[in-house]
Amino acid sequence: MTPLSILDLAPVLKGGTVAQTFANSVDLAQHGEVWGYGRLWLAEHHNMPGIASAATSLVIGQIAAATKTIRVGAGGVMLPNHSPIVVAEQFGTLETLYPGRIDLGLGRAPGADQPTARALRRHGDTDVNAFPRDVVELQHYFREPEPGQRVRAVPGAGLHVPIWILGSSLFGAQLAAALGLPYAFASHFAPAALMQAIEVYRMSFEPSDQLDAPYVMLGVNVFAADTDEQARLLRSSQEQAILSHETEPLDPPVADFMASVDPAARQHIDHMMECSATGSPKVVKRWLTDFIVRTGADEIMVQSQIYDHDARLRSYEILAEVWGMTASEREFHAKGPAIERDKI
């Protein structure tokens, strides 16, 4: 079976606290580890009261400390916001503390609105080649130091932290292919270029020291419950979040929410959630199986913005049950797709 992983957007619940969010994230990771999910990633967002993972590397460290085998990583760090050497030091530290369990996904969006982006970067680099240059520089810091190298990441040098390229357009697909890196596509909220991006990546892929062959991970939304009606109710929290642009804490579910939405907003929500499995166990398994057949995904990363924490856990548990998670799949995830460290 195609391996499954978890994308945790660290949702702040309406009426809840950020501390509660972090506790829920730890609990989700611990359960996901037992159920056989191979990774749990967190994403960098800023100035969004509904998402608590702004200090992404710190939350990753907290999750890794509370688990034993599941890989933990960034999906992703928005590299234009940071100096590559600082990212190398942060993830070199994580890799030193939790060896063989840290992933570093990189994106080129700011993860924020424009005023916040200016506050983060101060002097934004608008050069289209800035992101590729920063990725290559970051790779350099993770390699064995060269003789006479004056600037090193300490810790970080020689640790070969696995790097992924994230994207929702052809740009990321082309860069991942050119650098020979695994590619994660954000189809859970931006499905428009999905099939074209996969094709571009696979057709253009150049093998590298990190990866011999293309490796595609696709994001999907899953809302699984005992009945289709319960699943549709759970999904309504994410539908509300789309209309608020994730700027507010996650709302409780509302029965028949889409019936109250005007046609333009309904179309927007339907488009963003096109890659979503919603329903009872059989419905969810059938949808995900068809999606994998259509895309040829090597791995699926599951995102579930569900208000009630127990219902969220149950959704991931149902998926693990119908997917037949096994110890062998957990072992696969512990290694990652192609982090062939003996080759690097």
Secondary structure, DSSP 4 states (H G I P E B T S, - for coil): ---EEEEE--BPBTT--HHHHHHHHHHHHHHHHHHT--EEEE----S-TTB--SSHHHHHHHHHHT-SSSEEEEEEEEGGGS-HHHHHHHHHHHHHHSTT-EEEEEE-S-SS-HHHHHHHHSS----TTHHHHHHHHHHHHHSPPPTT-----TTTTT----EEEEESSHHHHHHHHHHT--EEE-TTT--TTHHHHHHHHHHH----SS-SS--EEEEEEEEE-SSHHHHHHHHHHHHHHHHTTT-SPBPPP-TTGGGGS-HHHHHHHHHHTSSEEEESHHHHHHHHHHHHHHH--SEEEEE---SSHHHHHHHHHHHHHHHT--HHHHHHHHH-SS--TTT-
